């Protein structure tokens, strides 16, 4: 009944607040009266999504032209011209400012006249219109040589691409991915001498803006430990149903998991369907992986860009782990064993280390709804590229127990690629992050200091080593996005896991904290399922972080690097 009492109290407050008459709010002279106009689609596949936003720098202007992107999303070929005549526009105003008549649906191909009154009562006529604009983006996003196969390290600030190689690169062809609708010259497919360095010009879609990049063979220096915080780059954050064809919030029997290999973000449905892959930089869906007849229940990746897949079995079934080196390479069986428990397993698999060297693979056993909870994790220890041990870790003695997948299950992530390494796990409900040793000893528990914790789900974790540091990501998905409770993202330095203390959303071990991630599904409650994945590149210079929330309708990603600037 606790949750019902909370909801009743919230609704009572909302009703009470709605009964008050509007009050005059004293204006602040330092504040800008009119700060932005934002345009939204009103029909079509992107209905209610933001089309574009005009941030106003001169509030005394009398004409405001909203810059509508030529394509939406900009990485697509979907032209925006059909949507220009029926656009919903919202204005960001300070208290006591008004626009008359009220903003409703506008035709942005025409001049729309309004009367703006500021907080001092001063009025003037303004015009709101729109203009389709071509992108000015002109960067190299990905650059790689064909033979020998070398992935370049792109530095957008310095406009350089570094090729880390000791081989002769005097006559190599290459491939490049540039900003959407931009062009590159000379053609990278033409052989070039990269021992001496090659300059490329990237020209934006507008035909005028350009950048020049130098591609050269060298080895950049790294910072001493971890990643450079100034290198953090938001890659994308979008609504995945309309943008990538991923499942809707209310689609049942989806057990989502993510993985990364060769710059591709892999999405697994967990229901036997072939996983799909997206461009890891732009988020554009590119196709299905070569599953080679495997129907995976879950996917993940190690620290060497190996794609790892597994099946789902009940107690006594044969559990299988496959690996693939790319989305185009058919998976090969890595190891199989009998599930010696009476609980199902396979909807959550997490790896730390390199399975061609030393690694730990943790597979969670799920509870069975209406029958029993679970406290078991199967740990597969890999040494020198071969499986050295398979053990079932029983955490019941620590008082930990979770339910079924995907909503009430937990991810279990090790803190090191060794058999006796401790692990972190968390699940709903309560939303507490636990650090427990392999022998079941509970070392610490970090609660979620969020007043809406009951509406959230903290069961998405991953851990990876990167540049002499160990990191853990936690993605919080939402049970009730339509009530304003959205997802959150945290990245922790767990090089010293015992140092995590306090609250999971406030501990000093957080190196990246997004207590509110923009989300796009706000119609109703569906399935609070998702995943998060960390993916260092094989060369050790970059690390990617991706997250997915089916219920809130969001897929996003970040990148960081450890290059010494």
C-alpha positions, 0 to 999 in steps of 0.5 A, spaced: 500 500 500 506 504 500 506 506 493 498 507 493 499 512 499 505 516 495 501 516 489 495 519 492 499 524 496 502 526 489 495 527 486 492 531 492 498 536 491 497 536 484 489 538 484 491 543 490 496 546 486 491 547 480 486 550 484 490 557 485 489 563 481 495 565 477 499 570 481 504 576 478 511 574 478 516 580 479 520 580 473 528 580 473 531 585 469 537 580 468 533 575 465 532 574 457 524 575 456 524 570 450 529 565 450 527 560 444 522 557 439 522 549 438 518 546 433 515 539 433 512 534 428 505 534 428 504 528 424 508 522 420 513 517 423 516 522 428 510 525 431 511 529 437 518 529 436 522 535 436 524 538 429 529 543 431 530 549 436 532 556 435 536 559 441 535 566 441 541 571 442 537 578 440 531 578 444 529 585 441 529 582 434 522 582 430 523 576 426 525 569 428 527 564 423 527 557 425 532 553 422 529 546 420 534 541 418 534 539 411 533 531 413 530 528 419 534 525 422 540 528 419 543 522 418 537 519 413 534 521 407 528 523 409 526 530 407 523 535 412 519 539 406 512 535 407 512 537 414 513 544 414 506 547 413 503 544 419 508 545 425 507 545 433 511 551 435 513 552 443 516 558 446 520 559 452 518 565 456 520 568 462 514 570 467 509 575 465 511 575 458 506 573 453 505 572 445 498 573 442 494 570 439 497 563 442 502 559 439 498 553 435 500 550 429 504 554 424 506 554 417 513 555 417 513 556 409 510 563 411 510 569 415 506 568 422 505 575 425 504 575 433 504 580 438 509 580 444 509 583 450 515 583 455 515 583 463 514 590 463 508 591 459 512 593 453 509 590 446 511 589 439 509 585 433 514 579 431 514 574 425 515 567 426 517 563 420 522 557 418 527 556 413 530 549 411 537 549 412 543 544 410 548 541 415 554 545 416 557 538 419 564 537 416 568 532 420 571 525 419 567 520 424 571 514 422 577 512 418 580 505 417 585 502 412 583 496 408 590 492 407 593 492 412 587 493 417 588 499 421 583 503 424 584 510 425 584 514 431 580 521 430 581 527 433 576 532 431 579 538 435 586 537 432 583 535 425 587 529 425 587 521 424 592 517 427 594 510 424 597 506 429 601 501 425 609 499 424 607 496 417 609 500 411 603 504 409 606 507 402 600 505 398 594 503 402 586 504 400 582 506 405 574 508 407 572 513 411 565 515 414 564 523 414 558 527 417 551 526 414 551 528 407 558 531 407 563 529 402 570 527 402 576 529 397 581 526 395 577 519 394 580 515 400 579 508 396 585 511 391 591 508 394 595 514 398 602 514 402 600 514 409 607 514 411 608 521 409 601 523 411 595 525 407 590 531 407 583 530 406 578 536 405 571 534 408 565 539 405 559 540 409 552 539 405 551 546 405 557 546 400 561 552 403 563 549 410 569 545 410 574 542 415 581 539 413 584 533 416 591 530 416 591 522 416 598 520 418 602 514 421 604 515 429 602 512 436 599 518 440 601 518 447 596 516 453 594 519 459 597 515 465 590 512 467 583 512 465 580 517 460 580 524 459 574 527 461 574 533 456 574 528 451 567 526 453 562 526 446 555 525 446 554 521 440 546 520 439 540 520 444 534 518 440 527 515 440 529 508 437 522 505 434 521 511 429 529 511 428 531 504 428 525 500 428 526 497 435 521 494 439 515 499 442 514 500 449 509 495 450 511 490 446 512 483 450 517 478 450 523 482 449 529 481 453 534 486 450 541 486 450 547 490 447 554 489 444 559 492 440 564 490 435 568 493 430 564 500 431 557 497 430 552 497 436 549 490 436 541 490 439 539 483 441 531 482 442 532 475 446 526 472 443 530 468 438 530 473 432 536 475 429 540 481 432 540 487 428 546 492 428 547 500 428 552 504 426 556 506 433 557 513 431 551 515 428 546 510 431 543 509 423 541 501 423 545 498 418 542 490 418 542 484 421 548 480 424 550 474 421 548 469 426 550 463 423 544 459 425 544 461 432 538 464 436 541 468 441 538 470 448 543 475 449 549 478 447 555 482 450 562 484 448 569 483 451 575 488 451 578 486 445 571 487 440 569 480 440 562 479 440 559 474 445 552 470 444 549 465 448 542 461 448 537 461 454 536 454 458 532 451 463 535 447 469 539 441 466 539 444 459 546 445 455 548 452 456 552 455 450 557 461 449 559 463 442 564 468 439 564 472 433 569 477 431 565 482 427 557 482 425 559 479 418 562 473 421 558 467 423 559 465 431 563 460 433 562 455 439 566 458 445 564 453 450 558 449 453 556 446 459 550 443 463 546 448 467 547 444 474 541 449 477 534 448 477 533 455 475 533 458 468 539 462 465 541 466 459 538 473 458 544 476 462 551 475 460 557 480 462 564 479 460 570 483 463 577 482 460 579 479 453 576 472 452 582 470 447 586 471 454 584 472 461 576 474 462 571 472 467 564 471 464 558 472 469 551 469 467 545 471 471 540 465 473 533 468 473 528 467 478 521 464 476 515 468 477 510 466 482 515 460 483 521 462 486 527 468 486 534 467 484 540 468 488 545 464 483 550 466 478 554 462 474 561 464 473 566 462 467 573 463 468 578 464 462 585 463 462 590 464 456 584 464 451 581 457 454 576 456 459 579 454 466 573 453 471 565 454 471 562 455 478 555 457 480 556 462 485 550 462 491 549 469 494 543 467 498 547 467 504 548 475 503 541 476 503 540 477 496 535 475 491 532 477 485 526 475 480 525 474 473 527 477 466 527 482 464 524 487 469 526 483 475 532 480 473 539 483 475 546 483 471 552 481 475 559 484 473 565 482 476 571 487 478 576 484 475 578 478 470 579 473 475 576 467 478 575 470 485 573 477 483 568 480 487 562 483 483 556 488 483 549 487 482 542 491 483 535 489 482 528 492 483 526 492 488 529 495 492 534 499 488 540 498 491 547 497 488 551 491 492 558 489 492 559 482 494 565 477 494 565 471 490 564 467 496 558 470 497 560 475 503 556 482 502 561 488 502 557 494 501 550 496 499 549 503 496 542 505 496 538 510 491 537 517 494 532 518 489 525 520 491 522 517 485 526 510 486 520 506 486 518 508 479 525 506 477 529 500 475 537 499 476 538 492 474 542 494 468 550 494 469 556 493 465 564 493 467 570 493 463 578 495 464 580 501 460 587 504 460 589 502 467 582 503 470 576 499 471 569 502 470 562 500 471 556 503 468 549 503 471 543 505 467 537 506 470 530 505 466 523 507 468 517 504 470 513 510 469 516 515 464 509 517 462 509 520 470 515 524 468 520 519 471 525 518 466 532 514 465 538 516 468 546 514 467 552 513 471 559 511 470 563 509 476 571 508 477 571 501 480 579 500 480 578 500 488 571 497 489 571 498 496 571 505 495 564 506 493 560 508 499 554 513 500 548 513 495 549 510 488 547 516 485 552 521 489 558 517 491 564 520 489 566 514 485 562 517 479 566 519 473 560 521 469 553 522 472 546 523 468 541 524 473 536 525 467 537 522 460 532 525 455 527 520 453 521 520 448 516 515 450 511 518 455 504 515 453 503 510 458 507 504 462 510 498 458 516 494 460 521 497 464 527 493 460 533 495 458 541 494 457 547 498 458 554 496 455 561 499 455 566 497 449 573 499 449 576 499 442 582 494 441 587 499 440 586 501 447 585 509 445 577 509 446 571 507 450 564 507 448 558 507 452 551 505 450 544 505 453 537 503 452 530 503 455 525 500 452 519 503 456 522 510 456 523 509 448 531 512 448 537 509 445 544 513 446 551 513 446 557 516 449 565 516 447 571 517 451 579 517 449 585 516 453 589 520 448 594 525 451 592 532 448 
